[in-house]
């Protein structure tokens, strides 16, 4: 009856077993597409403000707005991929030829001659396997036709797998843009947490996702531009090819874009340009490395509000555990832990002054309110 509180009933053990079984079966269903769903959820959270504004302009047509955003996201993905292929086809041959000529130079042979006998033989054999020019590469392809065909087949299979998973991700993105807010509200209402706490976790995830993706992309672009200036000054052959490689390496923690500058400097050194090699090595360590050490922590702290060292080890651990997607999952899991600790301190032990503040957050600070 209305006006009376219905007392909570004890949950039968059999029903608890059913819940556990249902959760295990759900996990088995989700695991094969977990990465696609995570990426879709991350991008949906980032694009949600755009979805809301576009829906209002289209007079509440959320499906049409979601379709437009999804198509735009596909084009934004295909654009860089097409540019990547163009750069590799146009500048990759020149870059590979420069690397090959440097490896086969007399200076490298002189350095190899000073190695111990066992190491010298192994390095010499490896150098001999490197083609000296494009004709050598084509000759190896002709000699190993069957192996080349197998390699092409594997490449096509990988490409097909990538396209399949990308299609799944974009389908999930479309549905999350259309009904994602309803799903979040439903999860907040059925979650065993207090009302609003689940929403708070989602808000933290969204903030961290935007910070990680934006900081990594902006930092990689700035480092690539800085490295390109160094490549042009040092007159590195095929500077745009090395710039593209720098951009890709900039996303890898503990390796970074400076390694590409050092590698290019080494090639300049063995090809007889010691002064330019010294300049490029110093440029990579100081200028390109400084961008990574200053720009990324500044950008990422705005979303994570934790120490840069924690972010660094979260990225390393995430990659080691989850692969490439660990760049995103590592900081997300750290943010999840800190958010849970913060909620516990604030809502369940508000009077315990012995509890320390969450790293990077002043005591008594409150998370931002749930975003619509």
C-alpha positions as CSV (number, residue, x, y, z in Angstrom):
1,X,0.0,0.0,0.0
2,X,1.0,3.6,-0.6
3,X,2.6,5.4,2.4
4,X,4.1,2.3,3.9
5,X,7.7,1.1,3.5
6,X,8.0,-2.5,2.4
7,X,10.7,-4.2,4.5
8,X,13.5,-5.7,2.5
9,X,13.2,-9.5,2.1
10,X,16.2,-11.8,2.5
11,X,17.5,-13.0,-0.8
12,X,17.3,-16.8,-1.3
13,X,20.7,-18.5,-1.8
14,X,19.4,-20.1,-5.0
15,X,18.6,-16.7,-6.4
16,X,22.2,-15.4,-5.5
17,X,23.6,-18.4,-7.4
18,X,21.4,-17.5,-10.4
19,X,22.8,-14.0,-10.3
20,X,26.3,-15.2,-10.2
21,X,25.7,-17.6,-13.1
22,X,24.0,-14.8,-15.1
23,X,27.0,-12.5,-14.5
24,X,29.4,-15.2,-15.6
25,X,27.4,-15.9,-18.8
26,X,27.2,-12.2,-19.5
27,X,30.9,-11.9,-19.2
28,X,31.5,-14.8,-21.6
29,X,29.3,-13.1,-24.1
30,X,30.9,-9.6,-23.7
31,X,34.5,-10.7,-23.6
32,X,35.0,-11.3,-27.4
33,X,33.8,-7.7,-28.1
34,X,34.9,-6.0,-24.8
35,X,37.5,-3.8,-26.5
36,X,35.1,-2.6,-29.1
37,X,32.5,-1.8,-26.4
38,X,35.0,0.0,-24.3
39,X,36.2,2.2,-27.2
40,X,32.6,2.8,-28.2
41,X,31.7,3.9,-24.7
42,X,34.7,6.2,-24.5
43,X,34.0,7.9,-27.8
44,X,30.3,8.1,-27.0
45,X,31.1,9.9,-23.7
46,X,33.4,12.3,-25.5
47,X,30.9,13.0,-28.3
48,X,27.9,13.2,-26.1
49,X,27.8,17.1,-25.9
50,X,28.0,17.2,-29.7
51,X,25.1,14.7,-29.9
52,X,23.0,16.8,-27.6
53,X,23.6,20.1,-29.5
54,X,23.1,18.4,-32.9
55,X,19.9,16.8,-31.7
56,X,18.5,20.1,-30.6
57,X,19.3,21.6,-33.9
58,X,17.6,18.7,-35.7
59,X,14.5,19.2,-33.5
60,X,15.0,16.1,-31.3
61,X,15.9,13.7,-34.1
62,X,18.5,11.8,-32.0
63,X,18.9,8.9,-34.5
64,X,19.7,11.3,-37.3
65,X,22.2,13.2,-35.1
66,X,23.8,9.9,-34.1
67,X,24.0,8.8,-37.7
68,X,25.7,12.0,-38.7
69,X,28.2,11.9,-35.9
70,X,29.0,8.2,-36.6
71,X,29.6,8.9,-40.3
72,X,31.8,11.8,-39.4
73,X,33.8,9.6,-37.0
74,X,34.3,7.0,-39.8
75,X,35.5,9.6,-42.2
76,X,37.9,11.0,-39.5
77,X,39.3,7.5,-39.0
78,X,39.7,6.7,-42.7
79,X,41.3,10.1,-43.5
80,X,44.4,9.6,-41.4
81,X,44.6,5.9,-42.6
82,X,44.6,7.1,-46.2
83,X,47.2,9.8,-45.4
84,X,49.3,7.1,-43.7
85,X,49.2,4.9,-46.8
86,X,50.0,7.8,-49.1
87,X,53.0,8.9,-47.0
88,X,54.4,5.3,-46.9
89,X,54.0,4.8,-50.6
90,X,55.4,8.2,-51.5
91,X,58.2,8.7,-49.0
92,X,58.7,5.2,-47.5
93,X,60.9,3.9,-50.4
94,X,63.3,6.8,-50.1
95,X,63.4,6.4,-46.3
96,X,64.0,2.7,-46.5
97,X,66.7,3.3,-49.1
98,X,68.5,5.8,-46.9
99,X,68.4,3.4,-44.0
100,X,69.7,0.5,-46.1
101,X,72.6,2.6,-47.5
102,X,73.6,3.7,-44.0
103,X,73.6,0.2,-42.8
104,X,75.8,-1.0,-45.6
105,X,78.2,1.9,-45.3
106,X,82.0,1.5,-44.6
107,X,81.6,3.2,-41.2
108,X,79.2,0.5,-40.0
109,X,81.5,-2.2,-41.4
110,X,84.4,-0.7,-39.4
111,X,82.3,-0.6,-36.3
112,X,81.2,-4.3,-36.8
113,X,84.8,-5.4,-37.2
114,X,85.6,-4.4,-33.6
115,X,82.8,-6.7,-32.2
116,X,83.6,-10.1,-30.7
117,X,83.7,-12.9,-33.3
118,X,80.3,-14.4,-32.4
119,X,78.5,-11.1,-32.4
120,X,80.3,-9.9,-35.5
121,X,79.2,-12.9,-37.5
122,X,75.6,-12.5,-36.4
123,X,75.5,-8.7,-37.2
124,X,77.2,-9.2,-40.5
125,X,74.7,-11.8,-41.5
126,X,71.8,-9.6,-40.5
127,X,73.3,-6.7,-42.5
128,X,73.7,-8.9,-45.6
129,X,70.0,-9.8,-45.4
130,X,69.0,-6.1,-45.7
131,X,68.4,-5.2,-49.4
132,X,70.7,-2.5,-50.8
133,X,68.0,-0.8,-52.9
134,X,64.4,-1.2,-54.2
135,X,65.6,-3.7,-56.8
136,X,67.0,-5.9,-54.1
137,X,63.7,-5.8,-52.3
138,X,61.8,-6.8,-55.5
139,X,64.4,-9.5,-56.1
140,X,63.7,-11.0,-52.6
141,X,60.0,-10.8,-53.4
142,X,60.6,-12.7,-56.6
143,X,62.7,-15.4,-55.0
144,X,60.4,-15.9,-52.1
145,X,57.1,-15.7,-54.1
146,X,55.3,-18.3,-52.0
147,X,56.4,-16.7,-48.7
148,X,55.5,-13.3,-50.1
149,X,52.0,-14.5,-51.1
150,X,51.6,-16.0,-47.6
151,X,52.6,-12.6,-46.1
152,X,50.1,-10.8,-48.2
153,X,47.5,-13.3,-47.2
154,X,48.2,-12.7,-43.5
155,X,48.2,-8.9,-44.1
156,X,44.8,-9.1,-45.8
157,X,43.4,-11.3,-43.0
158,X,44.7,-8.7,-40.4
159,X,43.1,-5.9,-42.4
160,X,39.8,-7.8,-42.6
161,X,39.9,-8.4,-38.9
162,X,40.6,-4.7,-38.2
163,X,37.7,-3.7,-40.4
164,X,35.3,-6.2,-38.7
165,X,36.2,-4.9,-35.2
166,X,36.0,-1.3,-36.4
167,X,32.5,-2.0,-37.8
168,X,31.4,-3.5,-34.4
169,X,32.8,-0.5,-32.6
170,X,31.0,2.0,-34.8
171,X,27.7,0.1,-34.5
172,X,28.0,0.2,-30.7
173,X,28.9,3.9,-30.9
174,X,25.8,4.6,-32.9
175,X,23.5,2.9,-30.4
176,X,25.2,4.5,-27.4
177,X,24.8,7.9,-28.9
178,X,21.1,7.3,-29.5
179,X,20.2,5.7,-26.1
180,X,23.4,6.0,-24.0
181,X,21.9,8.4,-21.5
182,X,19.0,6.0,-20.8
183,X,21.5,3.2,-20.3
184,X,23.5,5.2,-17.8
185,X,20.4,6.2,-15.8
186,X,19.2,2.6,-15.7
187,X,22.6,1.4,-14.5
188,X,22.6,4.1,-11.8
189,X,19.1,3.1,-10.7
190,X,19.7,-0.7,-10.5
191,X,23.3,-0.5,-9.2
192,X,23.8,-1.7,-5.6
193,X,25.6,1.6,-5.0
194,X,23.7,4.6,-3.6
195,X,21.8,6.8,-6.1
196,X,24.2,9.0,-8.0
197,X,27.4,7.1,-7.1
198,X,27.4,5.0,-10.3
199,X,26.8,8.2,-12.3
200,X,29.7,9.8,-10.5
201,X,32.0,6.9,-11.7
202,X,30.8,7.3,-15.3
203,X,31.5,11.1,-15.1
204,X,35.1,10.3,-13.8
205,X,35.6,7.8,-16.7
206,X,34.5,10.3,-19.2
207,X,36.8,13.0,-17.8
208,X,39.7,10.7,-17.8
209,X,39.1,9.4,-21.3
210,X,39.0,12.9,-22.8
211,X,42.1,13.8,-20.9
212,X,44.1,10.7,-22.0
213,X,43.1,10.8,-25.7
214,X,43.4,14.5,-26.1
215,X,46.7,14.7,-24.3
216,X,48.2,11.8,-26.2
217,X,47.1,13.1,-29.6
218,X,48.1,16.7,-29.0
219,X,51.5,15.7,-27.6
220,X,52.2,13.3,-30.4
221,X,51.3,16.0,-33.0
222,X,53.4,18.6,-31.3
223,X,56.4,16.2,-31.0
224,X,56.1,15.2,-34.7
225,X,56.1,18.8,-35.8
226,X,59.1,19.6,-33.6
227,X,60.9,16.5,-34.9
228,X,60.1,17.5,-38.5
229,X,61.8,20.8,-37.9
230,X,64.9,19.0,-36.8
231,X,64.8,16.6,-39.7
232,X,64.5,19.5,-42.2
233,X,67.4,21.4,-40.6
234,X,69.6,18.3,-40.4
235,X,68.6,17.4,-44.0
236,X,67.5,13.9,-43.3
237,X,66.3,12.2,-46.5
238,X,62.5,11.6,-46.6
239,X,61.8,13.9,-43.6
240,X,58.0,13.4,-43.8
241,X,58.4,9.6,-43.6
242,X,60.5,10.0,-40.4
243,X,57.9,12.5,-39.1
244,X,55.1,10.0,-39.5
245,X,57.2,7.4,-37.7
246,X,57.8,9.9,-34.9
247,X,54.1,10.6,-34.6
248,X,53.4,6.9,-34.2
249,X,56.2,6.3,-31.7
250,X,55.1,9.3,-29.6
251,X,52.1,7.2,-28.4
252,X,54.4,4.6,-26.9
253,X,55.4,5.4,-23.3
254,X,59.1,4.9,-22.3
255,X,60.1,4.9,-25.9
256,X,58.7,8.1,-27.3
257,X,59.4,10.2,-30.3
258,X,63.0,11.1,-29.3
259,X,64.1,7.6,-30.1
260,X,63.3,8.2,-33.8
261,X,65.4,11.3,-33.7
262,X,68.3,9.4,-32.2
263,X,68.0,6.6,-34.8
264,X,68.0,9.2,-37.6
265,X,71.0,10.9,-36.0
266,X,72.8,7.5,-35.9
267,X,72.1,7.0,-39.6
268,X,73.5,10.5,-40.4
269,X,76.6,9.7,-38.4
270,X,77.4,6.5,-40.2
271,X,76.6,8.1,-43.5
272,X,79.3,10.7,-42.9
273,X,77.5,13.7,-41.4
274,X,78.7,13.9,-37.8
275,X,77.8,17.6,-37.2
276,X,74.2,17.2,-38.4
277,X,74.0,13.9,-36.4
278,X,75.1,15.7,-33.2
279,X,72.6,18.5,-33.8
280,X,69.7,16.1,-34.4
281,X,70.5,14.0,-31.4
282,X,70.6,17.1,-29.2
283,X,67.4,18.4,-30.8
284,X,65.6,15.1,-30.2
285,X,66.7,14.8,-26.5
286,X,66.1,18.5,-25.6
287,X,63.3,19.9,-27.8
288,X,61.3,16.8,-28.7
289,X,61.8,15.1,-25.3
290,X,60.9,18.4,-23.5
291,X,57.6,18.6,-25.3
292,X,56.7,15.1,-24.0
293,X,57.8,16.0,-20.4
294,X,56.0,19.3,-20.3
295,X,52.9,19.2,-22.6
296,X,51.5,15.8,-21.8
297,X,51.6,16.0,-18.0
298,X,50.1,19.5,-18.2
299,X,47.2,18.3,-20.4
300,X,46.5,15.0,-18.7
301,X,46.6,16.4,-15.2
302,X,43.6,18.6,-16.1
303,X,41.5,15.5,-16.4
304,X,43.1,13.1,-14.0
305,X,44.2,15.4,-11.2
306,X,46.9,13.0,-10.1
307,X,50.6,13.0,-10.2
308,X,52.3,12.6,-13.5
309,X,54.4,9.6,-12.2
310,X,51.2,7.7,-11.5
311,X,49.9,8.4,-15.0
312,X,53.3,7.2,-16.5
313,X,53.2,3.9,-14.6
314,X,49.5,3.5,-15.4
315,X,50.3,3.8,-19.1
316,X,53.2,1.3,-18.9
317,X,51.1,-1.2,-16.9
318,X,48.1,-0.8,-19.1
319,X,50.1,-1.6,-22.2
320,X,51.8,-4.5,-20.6
321,X,48.5,-6.0,-19.5
322,X,46.0,-5.1,-22.2
323,X,48.1,-4.2,-25.2
324,X,47.6,-1.0,-27.2
325,X,44.2,-0.4,-25.6
326,X,46.0,-0.2,-22.3
327,X,47.0,3.3,-23.2
328,X,43.4,4.1,-22.3
329,X,42.5,1.3,-19.8
330,X,45.5,1.9,-17.6
331,X,44.6,5.5,-16.5
332,X,40.9,4.5,-16.5
333,X,41.5,1.8,-13.9
334,X,43.6,4.1,-11.8
335,X,40.9,6.7,-12.0
336,X,38.3,4.0,-11.1
337,X,40.3,3.0,-8.0
338,X,40.7,6.7,-6.9
339,X,37.0,7.4,-7.5
340,X,35.9,4.4,-5.4
341,X,38.3,5.5,-2.6
342,X,37.0,9.0,-2.7
343,X,33.4,8.0,-2.6
344,X,34.1,5.7,0.4
345,X,35.9,8.4,2.3
346,X,33.2,11.0,1.6
347,X,30.0,9.0,2.0
348,X,30.9,6.3,4.5
349,X,33.6,7.7,6.8
350,X,33.0,11.5,6.7
351,X,34.2,12.1,10.2
352,X,37.4,10.1,10.1
353,X,40.1,12.7,9.9
354,X,42.9,10.1,10.0
355,X,42.1,9.1,6.4
356,X,44.6,10.8,3.9
357,X,43.5,12.8,0.9
358,X,43.4,11.1,-2.5
359,X,46.7,11.8,-4.3
360,X,46.4,14.9,-6.4
361,X,43.2,16.0,-4.8
362,X,43.1,18.4,-1.8
363,X,41.3,17.1,1.3
364,X,37.6,17.8,1.1
365,X,37.5,18.3,-2.7
366,X,34.4,17.0,-4.4
367,X,34.1,15.6,-7.9
368,X,32.3,17.5,-10.5
369,X,28.6,16.9,-10.7
370,X,27.2,14.4,-13.1
371,X,27.1,15.7,-16.6
372,X,24.0,15.2,-18.7
